[in-house]
Structure formats: structure tokens, C-alpha cells
């Protein structure tokens, strides 16, 4: 009697070449993501920023719509674009030009141009968390764009090899970033090292530049142990390299926003050493808080080690930002209360709310500032934007106190 062969389903078979299978899955997923991305932003198209309605421009500048309209006709002020229906709109470059003009003609002590002055140090804000999914990249992107909207000269550095911040800012890591075009190019140990200015890119968002990321950043994690054993006298240690290259471009910027990888490796330690401030994102769930506890303990140990090796660490502030917060969620509210009890005013007063508006913007690789009210209800968008603006206003206030401003 012939026995029929038992066919083992693919999911139950032994995988004899797991590397090949994983590589196949990676390529399949990458091709699909590139297809989706090409549909949103074709490879030959550059991402552009929408224009801002007069009411939005006035809010960004901190003036009334009436005051903005009074400036029309002044030769030093760009004219708005007027639609067929009579709606006036401004580009971000227009808003920056109006801000500088207001700063010149305003007779009061009020400042419209917030850029740093002589004696005020470059602000380097490292956004960190040990655990993925804490809203770190979303926070970094909105912070960088908000500060640019407010008139600061901003440099965003994507230190995460996954390059999510780069993608949000219009740079596709698989297509647009060639070898030696990330921060790795400026901090590497061999003769292929480049000046940081050579890898900085202007973005479509006026006032915001970018150092993009891709997988080559991971090479720094592999190169550093070898470099430590063969270091030449006078060669900067790994934790000094990022701070040194930022010194090269210090005069060009007011603030640097660093999106750190979700791991405590050499890249993150470099960002911690270069920082003047730390922003730790926290998703208010007990598992995430427990993970953060381990992260903070490891940071303490590692910062002690590099301090013994000569690192000079001095921060203007260290703050915790509650992200993806749902006010109606009782357990989350309890966790937030616990964190405020433990850390006091180092927990930012305003949380980053969980919102469908932020999720919808992310689907098209945009932020709330780029998306506008299109595609979501007005109340949903306004509530999410208000929360983001409150967070970024708190951070801006901390920056200004770091400069010694009132």
C-alpha cells in the first residue's frame, strides 16, 4: 500500500537559507515602499512646501492679519500671491523676509528676529529614547520645522540608519543618498572623511537644512572599536568627533536638532557628548517607562566612562516629553502623574497628543505644518496643531533661557 507524502506547509518547513529568505523579503518590501514613495513623490520631483494663508502667516509672525495687510505695498516686503477668490497667501521665504522687516521698523523692544547673537552658543538638542515607537522622529521633525517657521536657522541631523527623518524631509535614503553623504562622512576615521558642509543639504523648508541618513551610519558602530585600539596621538576620540564637526558650521545656525537612533551605541553617545540639551521622548505605558529606566541607567554608566576619558558634558536642560498621549486613557494618565511626581518640571507641561491628523500626515511623509487642514476635519487638525505648537513653544523658551534671555 502506497503511503502519500505529507506536504509540509511553507511556514512549518525548516528554513535552510534564512539569510537568503530575509534578503528576499527585504528587497520585496523595499521595492514596494519605493513604489509607494514614487507615487507620492516621483524620483525626478522635489518635495515642495505649501503656501500659507494670510491668517497662518500672521500667526507665525505673531501679528494680526490687519497688521500684515498694512505692510502690503512696502517695497521691502514681498507681495502676497492672490488667488481668483481674493485669498492672499505667502511662501515661507516671504514670511522670513517680513519678519526681518518687522524687526527693523518696530519701535518697541519686541524682537521678531529670534536668531542668536554674539556670545550666545549654538544649541544642540539631541532627541533620544532607547525604545522605538516613542514618537522620537515625529517629535524631531516637528521641532525642527517649528523652529524654522519661527525664524531660527536650523540644522537637522538624522543619526538613525533607518533614516525616517530624512524621508519626512523629502530625502529618500535608498535613492537620494549616495555613499559618504551622511554624518558618517564627516566623523569617519579614514582618509575619505569630508567636511560637514559638504554633506549638508538645503531643504524645501526655508531655514531648515539636513544631514541625511542611510545604512552606512552603521559603519561607525563597526569602525569605532578598531579605531580605539589603533588611535594615533592627537586623533579625537569617537565621542569628540561630532562636536568638532559641528564647530565647523557653528556660525551658520542657531540650533541643531539631532534624531538619535533607538539604541545606545557610539552614534548616540556622540550625540549626547555634542548636545547642549536632551529631550527624552516617553510613551506613557509601563513597559515603555521600564525600558526608559534601563536606558537612563545605561546612559549614566556610559557618560561616566567617557567623562573619565576627558569628555566635557554640560547641558542647559534635560526634559521629558510625553508622546502619543491619550488624555481619556486612565492608565496613561496615572503613568504621566507618576512621572510628574518623580521628575517635576523636567516633564514638559504640554504632551504630544496621539492624533489621527499626525498619522494621516505621516502616511504621505508630511508633518502637520506641511499638510494643513486638507484631508482631516478642521477640529482634529487644530487640536493636534495646538498641542504640537505648545510643546515646541516650551522648548523654544528653554532655548532662550539657555542663552540668558528673559
C-alpha positions as CSV (number, residue, x, y, z in Angstrom):
1,X,0.0,0.0,0.0
2,X,1.5,3.3,-1.1
3,X,1.7,6.0,1.5
4,X,1.0,9.5,0.4
5,X,3.8,12.0,1.0
6,X,3.0,14.5,3.7
7,X,3.4,18.0,2.3
8,X,4.7,20.4,5.0
9,X,3.3,23.9,4.7
10,X,5.9,26.5,4.0
11,X,5.6,28.1,7.4
12,X,6.5,24.7,9.0
13,X,9.4,23.8,6.9
14,X,13.0,24.2,8.1
15,X,14.5,27.3,6.6
16,X,17.8,26.2,5.3
17,X,18.9,29.6,3.9
18,X,17.5,32.2,6.3
19,X,19.8,34.9,5.1
20,X,18.6,34.5,1.5
21,X,14.9,34.5,2.6
22,X,15.4,37.6,4.8
23,X,17.2,39.3,1.9
24,X,14.4,38.4,-0.5
25,X,11.8,39.8,2.0
26,X,13.9,43.0,2.4
27,X,14.1,43.5,-1.3
28,X,10.4,42.8,-1.8
29,X,9.4,45.3,0.9
30,X,11.9,47.9,-0.3
31,X,10.6,47.7,-3.8
32,X,7.0,48.1,-2.6
33,X,7.9,51.1,-0.4
34,X,9.8,52.7,-3.3
35,X,6.8,52.2,-5.5
36,X,4.5,53.9,-2.9
37,X,7.0,56.7,-2.4
38,X,7.4,57.2,-6.2
39,X,3.6,57.6,-6.4
40,X,3.7,60.3,-3.7
41,X,7.0,61.9,-4.8
42,X,8.3,60.8,-8.2
43,X,12.2,60.4,-8.3
44,X,12.6,63.4,-10.6
45,X,10.3,65.6,-8.4
46,X,11.5,67.7,-5.4
47,X,9.3,68.0,-2.4
48,X,7.8,71.4,-2.0
49,X,6.2,73.3,0.8
50,X,2.7,74.7,0.6
51,X,1.9,78.4,0.8
52,X,0.5,79.8,4.0
53,X,-2.8,81.7,4.2
54,X,-2.7,85.2,5.5
55,X,-4.1,84.1,8.8
56,X,-1.5,81.4,9.2
57,X,1.3,83.8,8.2
58,X,0.1,86.3,10.7
59,X,0.1,83.7,13.5
60,X,3.6,82.5,12.6
61,X,4.8,86.1,12.7
62,X,2.9,87.0,15.9
63,X,1.0,89.9,14.3
64,X,-2.6,90.5,13.4
65,X,-3.9,89.9,9.9
66,X,-4.7,93.7,9.7
67,X,-1.0,94.5,10.5
68,X,0.1,92.1,7.9
69,X,-2.1,93.7,5.3
70,X,-0.8,97.1,6.2
71,X,2.7,96.0,5.1
72,X,1.5,95.3,1.5
73,X,2.9,97.9,-0.9
74,X,6.1,98.4,1.1
75,X,9.0,97.9,-1.2
76,X,10.9,96.0,1.4
77,X,8.1,93.4,1.8
78,X,7.2,90.7,-0.8
79,X,3.7,90.9,-2.1
80,X,1.4,88.0,-1.3
81,X,0.1,85.8,-4.0
82,X,-3.6,86.5,-4.6
83,X,-6.0,83.7,-5.8
84,X,-9.0,84.2,-8.1
85,X,-11.2,84.4,-5.0
86,X,-9.0,87.1,-3.4
87,X,-7.3,84.9,-0.8
88,X,-3.8,86.0,0.0
89,X,-1.0,83.6,0.7
90,X,2.7,83.7,1.4
91,X,5.7,81.4,0.9
92,X,7.9,80.7,3.9
93,X,10.6,82.8,2.3
94,X,8.1,85.7,2.2
95,X,7.4,85.2,5.9
96,X,11.1,85.2,6.8
97,X,11.6,88.5,4.8
98,X,8.6,90.1,6.5
99,X,9.9,89.0,9.9
100,X,13.3,90.8,9.3
101,X,11.5,93.9,8.0
102,X,9.3,94.0,11.1
103,X,12.4,93.7,13.3
104,X,13.8,96.8,11.6
105,X,10.7,99.0,11.7
106,X,9.2,98.1,15.1
107,X,9.9,100.9,17.6
108,X,9.3,98.8,20.7
109,X,11.7,96.3,22.4
110,X,9.9,93.4,20.9
111,X,12.0,91.1,18.7
112,X,10.7,89.5,15.6
113,X,14.1,88.0,14.5
114,X,15.0,85.4,17.2
115,X,18.3,84.3,15.8
116,X,21.2,84.1,18.3
117,X,23.6,87.0,18.8
118,X,27.3,87.2,19.7
119,X,28.0,85.4,22.8
120,X,25.0,83.0,22.5
121,X,26.1,79.4,22.0
122,X,24.9,77.0,19.3
123,X,22.0,75.0,20.7
124,X,22.3,71.2,20.0
125,X,19.2,69.4,21.1
126,X,19.5,65.6,21.0
127,X,16.2,63.8,20.9
128,X,16.7,60.3,22.4
129,X,14.9,57.2,23.5
130,X,16.1,53.6,23.8
131,X,12.8,52.2,22.5
132,X,11.3,52.5,19.1
133,X,7.8,53.8,18.7
134,X,8.1,56.6,21.2
135,X,7.5,59.3,18.7
136,X,11.1,60.4,18.6
137,X,11.4,61.1,14.8
138,X,7.9,62.8,14.7
139,X,9.0,65.0,17.6
140,X,12.3,65.9,16.0
141,X,10.7,66.7,12.6
142,X,8.0,68.9,14.1
143,X,10.5,70.7,16.4
144,X,13.0,71.4,13.6
145,X,10.2,72.8,11.3
146,X,8.6,74.8,14.1
147,X,11.9,76.5,14.9
148,X,12.4,77.2,11.2
149,X,8.9,78.7,11.0
150,X,9.7,80.9,14.0
151,X,12.8,82.3,12.2
152,X,15.7,80.3,13.6
153,X,18.4,78.9,11.3
154,X,18.0,75.1,11.9
155,X,20.2,72.1,11.0
156,X,18.5,68.7,11.4
157,X,20.8,65.7,11.7
158,X,19.4,62.2,11.1
159,X,21.6,59.8,13.1
160,X,19.2,56.8,12.7
161,X,20.3,54.4,10.0
162,X,16.6,53.8,9.3
163,X,16.5,57.4,8.0
164,X,12.9,58.1,8.9
165,X,13.6,61.8,9.5
166,X,15.3,62.1,6.1
167,X,12.3,60.6,4.4
168,X,10.0,63.0,6.2
169,X,12.1,65.9,5.0
170,X,12.0,64.8,1.4
171,X,15.1,62.7,1.0
172,X,14.7,59.0,0.0
173,X,17.7,57.2,1.6
174,X,17.7,54.4,-1.0
175,X,17.7,56.7,-3.9
176,X,18.9,60.2,-2.9
177,X,21.8,59.4,-0.5
178,X,24.9,58.1,-2.1
179,X,27.9,56.6,-0.2
180,X,29.7,59.1,2.0
181,X,26.8,61.6,2.1
182,X,25.7,61.2,5.8
183,X,27.2,62.3,9.0
184,X,29.4,59.3,8.8
185,X,31.4,61.1,6.0
186,X,32.4,63.8,8.5
187,X,33.2,61.7,11.5
188,X,34.8,58.6,9.9
189,X,38.4,57.6,10.8
190,X,40.0,57.2,7.3
191,X,41.2,59.5,4.5
192,X,37.7,59.5,2.9
193,X,36.5,61.9,5.6
194,X,34.7,65.0,4.3
195,X,33.8,68.4,5.7
196,X,30.4,68.6,7.3
197,X,29.4,71.4,5.0
198,X,29.8,69.1,2.0
199,X,27.1,66.7,3.2
200,X,24.6,69.4,4.5
201,X,21.6,69.8,2.2
202,X,19.2,72.6,1.8
203,X,15.6,71.5,2.1
204,X,12.3,72.7,0.6
205,X,11.6,74.2,4.1
206,X,13.3,77.6,4.1
207,X,15.6,78.0,7.1
208,X,15.9,74.2,7.6
209,X,18.9,72.2,6.4
210,X,19.5,68.5,6.7
211,X,22.3,66.0,7.1
212,X,20.6,62.8,5.8
213,X,21.0,59.2,6.9
214,X,21.1,55.8,5.5
215,X,22.5,52.4,6.5
216,X,26.2,53.5,6.1
217,X,25.9,55.2,9.5
218,X,26.1,51.7,11.0
219,X,29.7,51.5,9.8
220,X,30.6,54.0,12.6
221,X,29.5,51.4,15.1
222,X,31.8,48.8,13.5
223,X,34.8,51.1,12.8
224,X,35.0,52.6,16.3
225,X,36.2,49.6,18.3
226,X,39.0,49.1,15.7
227,X,39.9,52.8,15.9
228,X,40.1,52.8,19.7
229,X,42.8,50.1,19.5
230,X,44.9,51.9,16.8
231,X,44.3,55.5,17.7
232,X,47.1,57.9,16.8
233,X,48.2,60.7,19.2
234,X,46.0,63.7,18.9
235,X,43.3,61.9,17.0
236,X,39.9,62.8,18.6
237,X,38.1,60.0,20.3
238,X,34.7,58.9,19.0
239,X,32.7,61.0,21.4
240,X,34.5,64.2,20.4
241,X,34.1,63.8,16.6
242,X,30.6,65.1,16.2
243,X,31.1,68.1,18.4
244,X,34.2,69.0,16.4
245,X,32.5,68.9,13.0
246,X,29.6,71.0,14.4
247,X,32.1,73.6,15.3
248,X,32.9,73.9,11.5
249,X,29.4,75.1,10.7
250,X,28.6,76.8,14.1
251,X,28.3,80.3,12.6
252,X,25.6,79.2,10.1
253,X,23.0,78.0,12.6
254,X,21.2,78.8,15.8
255,X,20.1,75.3,16.7
256,X,20.8,71.8,15.7
257,X,18.1,69.1,16.2
258,X,19.6,65.5,16.3
259,X,17.3,62.5,15.8
260,X,19.2,59.7,17.6
261,X,18.9,56.0,16.8
262,X,16.8,53.9,19.2
263,X,19.9,52.2,20.7
264,X,22.8,53.2,23.0
265,X,25.7,52.8,20.6
266,X,28.7,55.0,19.6
267,X,26.4,57.3,17.5
268,X,24.1,58.0,20.3
269,X,27.0,58.6,22.7
270,X,28.5,61.0,20.2
271,X,25.2,62.9,20.1
272,X,25.0,63.0,23.9
273,X,28.5,64.4,24.0
274,X,27.8,67.1,21.4
275,X,24.5,68.1,22.9
276,X,23.7,71.2,24.9
277,X,20.3,69.8,25.8
278,X,18.5,66.5,25.9
279,X,14.9,65.8,25.0
280,X,13.8,62.3,26.1
281,X,10.5,61.1,24.5
282,X,8.3,58.9,26.7
283,X,5.3,56.9,25.6
284,X,3.2,56.7,28.8
285,X,2.9,52.9,29.1
286,X,4.5,51.0,31.9
287,X,6.6,48.8,29.6
288,X,8.0,51.8,27.8
289,X,8.7,53.6,31.1
290,X,10.5,50.4,32.4
291,X,12.6,50.4,29.2
292,X,13.4,54.1,29.7
293,X,14.6,53.3,33.3
294,X,17.1,50.9,31.8
295,X,18.1,53.4,29.2
296,X,18.7,56.1,31.8
297,X,20.8,53.7,33.9
298,X,22.9,52.8,30.9
299,X,23.4,56.4,29.9
300,X,24.6,57.3,33.4
301,X,27.2,54.5,33.3
302,X,28.4,55.3,29.8
303,X,28.6,59.1,30.4
304,X,30.7,58.4,33.4
305,X,33.1,56.4,31.3
306,X,33.5,59.0,28.6
307,X,33.8,61.7,31.3
308,X,36.8,59.8,32.7
309,X,38.3,59.9,29.2
310,X,38.1,63.7,29.0
311,X,34.5,64.4,27.8
312,X,33.1,67.7,29.0
313,X,29.4,67.3,29.5
314,X,27.2,70.4,30.2
315,X,23.6,70.7,29.4
316,X,21.3,73.7,29.5
317,X,18.4,71.4,30.3
318,X,17.2,67.8,30.3
319,X,13.4,67.4,29.7
320,X,11.0,64.5,29.2
321,X,8.3,64.8,26.6
322,X,5.1,62.7,26.9
323,X,4.3,61.4,23.4
324,X,1.3,59.7,21.8
325,X,-0.7,60.7,24.8
326,X,-4.4,59.9,25.1
327,X,-6.0,62.0,27.8
328,X,-9.0,59.7,28.2
329,X,-6.8,56.7,28.9
330,X,-6.8,56.2,32.6
331,X,-3.6,54.1,32.9
332,X,-1.7,56.6,30.7
333,X,-2.9,59.4,32.9
334,X,-1.6,57.5,36.0
335,X,1.8,57.0,34.4
336,X,2.0,60.7,33.5
337,X,1.1,61.6,37.0
338,X,3.9,59.3,38.3
339,X,6.5,60.8,36.0
340,X,5.5,64.4,37.0
341,X,5.7,63.4,40.7
342,X,9.2,61.9,40.1
343,X,10.7,64.5,37.8
344,X,8.7,67.6,38.4
345,X,9.0,70.4,35.9
346,X,11.6,68.4,33.9
347,X,8.5,66.8,32.4
348,X,7.2,69.2,29.8
349,X,3.8,70.7,30.7
350,X,2.4,70.0,27.3
351,X,2.3,66.5,25.9
352,X,2.4,65.4,22.3
353,X,-1.2,64.1,21.7
354,X,-1.9,60.9,19.8
355,X,-3.9,62.2,16.8
356,X,-5.2,60.8,13.5
357,X,-4.1,64.1,12.0
358,X,-0.4,63.2,12.8
359,X,-0.9,59.7,11.5
360,X,-2.6,60.9,8.3
361,X,0.3,63.4,7.7
362,X,2.8,60.6,8.2
363,X,1.2,58.4,5.5
364,X,2.2,61.0,2.9
365,X,5.5,61.7,4.5
366,X,4.5,65.1,5.9
367,X,4.2,66.9,9.2
368,X,1.2,68.9,10.4
369,X,2.9,72.1,9.3
370,X,3.2,70.8,5.7
371,X,-0.2,69.1,5.5
372,X,-2.5,71.9,6.5
373,X,-6.2,71.2,7.1
374,X,-6.6,69.3,3.8
375,X,-7.7,65.7,4.4
376,X,-8.8,65.9,8.0
377,X,-11.5,67.6,9.9
378,X,-10.8,71.2,11.0
379,X,-11.2,70.4,14.7
380,X,-9.0,67.4,14.6
381,X,-6.2,69.3,12.8
382,X,-6.5,72.4,15.0
383,X,-6.4,70.3,18.2
384,X,-3.3,68.4,17.1
385,X,-1.5,71.5,15.8
386,X,-2.2,73.4,19.1
387,X,-0.6,70.5,21.1
388,X,2.5,70.5,18.8
389,X,2.8,74.3,19.0
390,X,2.6,74.2,22.8
391,X,5.3,71.6,23.0
392,X,7.6,73.5,20.7
393,X,6.9,76.8,22.5
394,X,8.1,75.2,25.7
395,X,11.3,74.0,24.1
396,X,11.9,77.4,22.5
397,X,11.5,79.0,25.9
398,X,14.2,76.6,27.3
399,X,16.5,77.5,24.4
400,X,16.1,81.2,25.1
401,X,16.8,80.7,28.8
402,X,19.9,78.8,27.8
403,X,21.0,82.0,26.0
404,X,20.3,84.1,29.1
405,X,17.3,85.8,27.6
406,X,14.2,86.7,29.6
